[in-house]
Amino acid sequence: MTVIHIVNAFQSAARGSERAAIHAARVLAAQAPVRVWSVTPPPPAVLALGRASGVDIETIRPFGGVMPRDGTLLIWGTHYGLGGWLAASGCDRVVILNELFDCANLYRHLLEVRAAGLPEPTVLHVSQLIRQASGIDGPVLYPTSDPAPFLSIARDVQRAEIVIGRLSRDIADKHHRDDPRLYRALAAAGARVRLMGATVLAGALADRPDIELLPEGALPPHEFLAGLNVFWYRTAADGVYVEPSGVVVAEAMAAGLPVVAARPGGFEDLIVHGVTGFLVNDQDGAYEALLALTRDAALRRRMGAAGREEAVRRFGPAYADALRAVIDAAGPHERTGSS
């Protein structure tokens, strides 16, 4: 079997893209030789994350001749530039994972691959929503990190203290402007609110020391999720940032948590409304759904178990098979003419 090269920017151990790329490398390595590449030197935390999964991350150094060569090129994400090494890679299949609504980045990657004379890429979308937004046909595969640490979490839905939480990168775009008001209302109703990757909200919640704000990466994601009863997710308002998929949502479901998430977002592919969680449209809907879950242990247990079953179905052995099927269907194709 020819080698599969997975390329990412590998900038942060807290970013879902990096965690998902490492997991993809781990599961594909059971089927074919895999090498993992970063377009810039990864920080120590990312290298450690890779090593924990048995994945070594190499840095592309085109002037030293250190780069992907031959085989399949799996460009995992479009949030970074590729550089000038593509033409020398000689890869005979190319797959681009589209995980941003900023379609200009996807088009840039497509143009760079074509200009390098490589085979026409297959575009793999992380959700139905992002495929529709891009206007480019292609398969859809919801991404995940390694589900094993989350599936191993034992749930105690009967405990007296109810903890509602979420995790994300610690940037404003990952938080909705109405979230501080929602957290205040939930705390006033008796729920404990614990948020990782939320110190950006410190100013808005300075008078509420009972609402816990942790920096991103303060705990491994599975350890943080183990301390929650309910998972909440919403990103910035008015189209400022719409979540293309949400690796954290897949992780929360694998952890056996009922999920409440606010539309729009690619996670609509994953959450079955009323079965594995609730999809809501506004703050009132979020408050009602979250409050209902805090008050009903049986509902938490039922939704959490259904979510975990869905995570096992999607992200167990079927995930590696689906990813490999996309790669196999991608080619080899005839090369494009360089410009």
C-alpha positions as CSV (number, residue, x, y, z in Angstrom):
1,M,0.0,0.0,0.0
2,T,1.2,3.5,-0.8
3,V,1.8,5.9,2.0
4,I,-0.8,8.4,3.2
5,H,0.6,11.8,4.1
6,I,-1.6,13.8,6.5
7,V,-0.8,17.6,6.5
8,N,-2.0,20.1,9.1
9,A,-0.7,23.3,10.7
10,F,-0.6,21.7,14.2
11,Q,-0.7,25.0,16.0
12,S,-2.6,24.1,19.2
13,A,-3.3,21.0,21.2
14,A,-6.7,22.6,22.1
15,R,-7.9,22.9,18.5
16,G,-10.3,20.2,17.3
17,S,-8.6,20.1,13.8
18,E,-5.3,19.0,15.3
19,R,-6.8,16.4,17.6
20,A,-8.9,15.0,14.7
21,A,-5.9,14.8,12.4
22,I,-3.9,12.9,14.9
23,H,-6.7,10.4,15.4
24,A,-7.1,10.0,11.6
25,A,-3.4,9.1,11.4
26,R,-3.7,6.6,14.2
27,V,-6.7,4.8,12.7
28,L,-5.5,4.8,9.1
29,A,-2.1,3.4,10.2
30,A,-3.9,0.1,10.8
31,Q,-4.6,0.0,7.0
32,A,-1.7,1.7,5.3
33,P,1.7,3.4,6.0
34,V,1.0,6.9,7.4
35,R,3.2,10.0,7.8
36,V,2.0,13.1,9.6
37,W,3.4,16.5,8.6
38,S,3.1,20.1,9.9
39,V,3.6,23.1,7.7
40,T,5.3,24.9,10.7
41,P,7.2,23.5,13.7
42,P,4.5,22.3,16.2
43,P,4.6,23.5,19.8
44,P,5.7,20.9,22.5
45,A,2.1,20.3,23.6
46,V,1.0,19.2,20.1
47,L,4.1,17.0,19.8
48,A,3.2,15.4,23.1
49,L,-0.4,14.9,22.0
50,G,0.8,13.1,18.9
51,R,3.2,10.9,20.8
52,A,0.5,9.9,23.3
53,S,-1.4,8.5,20.3
54,G,1.7,6.9,18.8
55,V,1.9,9.6,16.1
56,D,5.2,11.4,15.2
57,I,4.7,14.8,13.6
58,E,7.3,15.8,11.1
59,T,7.9,19.4,10.0
60,I,7.9,20.1,6.3
61,R,11.2,21.7,5.3
62,P,11.1,22.1,1.5
63,F,14.6,23.6,1.1
64,G,16.0,20.6,2.9
65,G,13.9,18.2,0.8
66,V,11.9,17.1,3.8
67,M,8.3,16.8,2.6
68,P,5.6,14.4,1.6
69,R,6.6,12.4,-1.4
70,D,4.5,10.1,-3.6
71,G,1.4,8.3,-2.3
72,T,-1.8,10.1,-1.1
73,L,-1.9,13.6,0.2
74,L,-4.6,14.3,2.8
75,I,-4.6,18.0,3.5
76,W,-6.4,18.2,6.8
77,G,-8.0,21.6,7.0
78,T,-7.7,24.9,5.1
79,H,-6.9,27.3,8.0
80,Y,-3.2,27.6,7.0
81,G,-1.0,28.1,3.9
82,L,0.6,25.1,2.2
83,G,3.8,26.6,0.9
84,G,5.9,25.9,-2.2
85,W,6.5,22.1,-1.8
86,L,3.4,20.8,-3.5
87,A,4.9,20.4,-7.0
88,A,7.8,18.4,-5.8
89,S,5.7,16.0,-3.8
90,G,4.7,13.8,-6.7
91,C,1.5,12.5,-4.9
92,D,-1.0,10.7,-7.1
93,R,-4.1,11.3,-5.0
94,V,-5.1,14.5,-3.1
95,V,-7.9,14.9,-0.6
96,I,-8.7,18.3,1.0
97,L,-10.7,18.3,4.3
98,N,-12.9,21.3,4.2
99,E,-13.6,22.5,7.8
100,L,-14.0,26.3,7.4
101,F,-16.9,28.4,6.2
102,D,-14.3,30.8,4.8
103,C,-14.5,29.4,1.3
104,A,-11.6,31.6,0.1
105,N,-9.3,29.3,2.0
106,L,-10.7,26.2,0.4
107,Y,-10.4,27.8,-3.1
108,R,-6.9,28.9,-2.4
109,H,-5.9,25.3,-1.5
110,L,-7.6,24.0,-4.7
111,L,-5.8,26.6,-6.8
112,E,-2.4,25.7,-5.2
113,V,-2.9,22.0,-5.8
114,R,-3.9,22.6,-9.4
115,A,-1.0,25.0,-10.0
116,A,1.4,22.4,-8.7
117,G,0.2,20.0,-11.4
118,L,-1.1,17.4,-8.9
119,P,-4.2,15.3,-9.5
120,E,-7.6,17.1,-9.1
121,P,-8.4,17.0,-5.4
122,T,-11.4,15.3,-3.8
123,V,-13.0,17.7,-1.3
124,L,-14.1,16.0,1.9
125,H,-16.5,18.1,4.0
126,V,-16.9,17.9,7.7
127,S,-20.7,18.5,7.6
128,Q,-23.6,18.9,5.3
129,L,-23.9,22.6,6.2
130,I,-20.3,23.3,5.1
131,R,-20.7,21.4,1.9
132,Q,-23.8,23.5,1.0
133,A,-21.9,26.7,1.8
134,S,-18.9,25.8,-0.3
135,G,-20.9,25.0,-3.5
136,I,-18.5,22.1,-4.1
137,D,-19.7,18.5,-4.3
138,G,-17.9,15.9,-2.3
139,P,-18.4,13.3,0.5
140,V,-19.2,14.3,4.1
141,L,-17.5,12.8,7.1
142,Y,-17.9,14.3,10.6
143,P,-14.5,14.4,12.3
144,T,-13.6,13.3,15.8
145,S,-10.6,12.9,18.0
146,D,-9.9,9.5,19.7
147,P,-13.2,8.6,21.3
148,A,-11.7,6.0,23.6
149,P,-10.9,8.3,26.6
150,F,-14.4,9.7,26.4
151,L,-16.2,6.3,26.0
152,S,-14.4,5.1,29.2
153,I,-16.1,7.8,31.4
154,A,-18.6,6.4,33.9
155,R,-21.7,8.6,34.3
156,D,-23.3,9.4,37.7
157,V,-26.5,11.2,36.6
158,Q,-28.0,10.9,40.1
159,R,-25.4,13.1,41.9
160,A,-26.9,16.1,43.7
161,E,-24.7,18.8,42.2
162,I,-25.6,19.5,38.5
163,V,-22.8,20.9,36.4
164,I,-23.4,22.4,33.0
165,G,-20.3,23.1,31.0
166,R,-18.6,23.5,27.7
167,L,-15.1,23.6,26.3
168,S,-13.5,25.4,23.3
169,R,-10.6,27.5,22.4
170,D,-10.3,30.6,24.5
171,I,-11.2,33.1,21.8
172,A,-14.2,35.5,21.4
173,D,-15.5,33.8,18.3
174,K,-16.2,30.6,20.2
175,H,-18.6,32.4,22.5
176,H,-22.0,34.0,21.9
177,R,-22.6,37.6,23.2
178,D,-25.7,36.3,25.1
179,D,-23.8,33.6,26.9
180,P,-22.9,35.5,30.0
181,R,-26.6,36.3,30.6
182,L,-27.5,32.6,30.1
183,Y,-24.8,31.5,32.6
184,R,-26.1,34.0,35.2
185,A,-29.6,32.6,34.8
186,L,-28.5,29.0,35.1
187,A,-26.4,29.7,38.2
188,A,-29.4,31.6,39.7
189,A,-31.5,28.5,39.1
190,G,-29.1,26.4,41.1
191,A,-26.8,24.8,38.5
192,R,-23.1,24.9,38.6
193,V,-21.5,26.4,35.5
194,R,-18.0,25.3,34.5
195,L,-16.4,26.5,31.3
196,M,-13.0,25.6,29.9
197,G,-11.6,27.9,27.2
198,A,-13.6,30.8,28.5
199,T,-11.3,33.3,30.3
200,V,-12.2,35.7,27.4
201,L,-15.5,36.1,29.3
202,A,-13.9,37.2,32.5
203,G,-14.8,40.8,32.1
204,A,-18.4,40.1,31.5
205,L,-18.6,37.8,34.5
206,A,-16.3,39.6,36.9
207,D,-19.0,39.8,39.5
208,R,-19.8,36.1,39.4
209,P,-16.9,34.1,40.9
210,D,-19.3,31.2,41.3
211,I,-19.2,30.7,37.4
212,E,-15.9,28.9,36.8
213,L,-13.8,30.1,33.9
214,L,-10.8,27.9,33.0
215,P,-8.2,28.6,30.3
216,E,-8.1,26.4,27.3
217,G,-6.1,23.2,27.9
218,A,-6.4,23.5,31.7
219,L,-7.4,19.9,31.8
220,P,-7.4,17.1,29.2
221,P,-10.8,17.2,27.4
222,H,-11.9,13.8,28.7
223,E,-11.1,14.8,32.3
224,F,-13.0,18.0,32.0
225,L,-16.1,16.4,30.4
226,A,-16.0,13.7,33.2
227,G,-17.0,16.4,35.7
228,L,-20.1,17.6,33.8
229,N,-23.7,16.4,33.7
230,V,-24.8,18.4,30.6
231,F,-22.8,19.9,27.7
232,W,-23.7,23.2,26.1
233,Y,-22.4,24.6,22.8
234,R,-23.0,27.8,20.9
235,T,-20.6,30.0,19.0
236,A,-20.6,33.7,18.1
237,A,-23.7,35.6,17.0
238,D,-25.0,36.8,13.6
239,G,-22.8,34.7,11.4
240,V,-19.6,36.0,12.9
241,Y,-18.5,32.4,13.5
242,V,-20.6,29.4,12.7
243,E,-19.2,26.1,13.8
244,P,-18.5,23.9,10.8
245,S,-18.8,20.7,12.8
246,G,-17.5,20.7,16.4
247,V,-15.1,18.0,17.5
248,V,-16.0,18.9,21.1
249,V,-19.7,17.9,20.4
250,A,-18.6,14.5,19.2
251,E,-16.4,14.2,22.3
252,A,-19.2,15.2,24.6
253,M,-21.6,12.6,23.1
254,A,-18.9,9.9,23.4
255,A,-18.6,10.9,27.1
256,G,-22.2,10.1,27.6
257,L,-23.4,13.7,28.0
258,P,-26.7,15.0,26.7
259,V,-25.9,17.9,24.4
260,V,-27.7,21.2,24.0
261,A,-26.5,23.2,21.0
262,A,-27.7,26.3,19.3
263,R,-28.3,26.4,15.5
264,P,-26.7,27.0,13.1
265,G,-23.8,24.6,13.1
266,G,-22.5,21.5,11.5
267,F,-23.2,19.6,14.7
268,E,-26.8,19.4,13.4
269,D,-25.6,16.3,11.5
270,L,-24.7,14.7,14.8
271,I,-27.4,15.6,17.3
272,V,-30.8,14.0,17.0
273,H,-33.2,16.5,18.5
274,G,-35.0,15.1,21.5
275,V,-33.0,11.9,21.4
276,T,-29.3,12.6,21.9
277,G,-29.9,16.2,23.0
278,F,-31.6,19.4,22.0
279,L,-31.1,21.8,19.1
280,V,-32.2,25.3,20.0
281,N,-32.5,28.6,18.2
282,D,-32.1,31.2,20.9
283,Q,-31.2,31.9,24.5
284,D,-34.7,31.2,25.8
285,G,-34.7,27.8,24.1
286,A,-31.3,27.1,25.5
287,Y,-32.3,28.0,29.0
288,E,-35.4,25.9,28.9
289,A,-33.6,22.9,27.5
290,L,-30.7,23.1,29.9
291,L,-33.0,23.6,32.9
292,A,-35.1,20.6,31.9
293,L,-31.9,18.4,31.8
294,T,-30.8,19.7,35.2
295,R,-34.1,18.7,36.7
296,D,-34.6,15.3,35.2
297,A,-32.0,12.6,35.9
298,A,-33.8,10.0,33.7
299,L,-33.8,12.4,30.7
300,R,-30.0,13.0,31.2
301,R,-29.4,9.3,31.4
302,R,-31.5,8.5,28.4
303,M,-30.1,11.2,26.2
304,G,-26.5,10.6,27.3
305,A,-26.8,6.9,26.6
306,A,-28.3,7.6,23.1
307,G,-25.5,10.0,22.4
308,R,-22.8,7.6,23.4
309,E,-24.4,4.9,21.2
310,E,-24.4,7.3,18.2
311,A,-20.7,8.1,18.9
312,V,-19.8,4.4,19.0
313,R,-21.7,3.8,15.7
314,R,-20.1,6.8,13.9
315,F,-16.6,6.9,15.4
316,G,-15.8,3.2,16.0
317,P,-14.4,1.0,13.3
318,A,-16.8,2.6,10.8
319,Y,-14.9,5.9,11.0
320,A,-11.6,4.5,9.7
321,D,-13.4,2.5,7.0
322,A,-15.3,5.6,5.9
323,L,-12.1,7.7,5.8
324,R,-10.2,5.1,3.9
325,A,-13.1,4.8,1.4
326,V,-12.8,8.5,0.6
327,I,-9.1,8.1,0.0
328,D,-9.5,5.1,-2.2
329,A,-12.2,6.8,-4.2
330,A,-10.1,9.9,-4.7
331,G,-7.9,8.4,-7.4
332,P,-5.4,8.0,-8.7
333,H,-6.5,10.7,-11.2
334,E,-4.8,12.3,-14.2
335,R,-2.7,15.2,-13.2
336,T,-3.9,18.8,-13.8
337,G,-1.9,21.1,-16.1
338,S,0.4,23.4,-14.2
339,S,0.0,27.1,-14.8
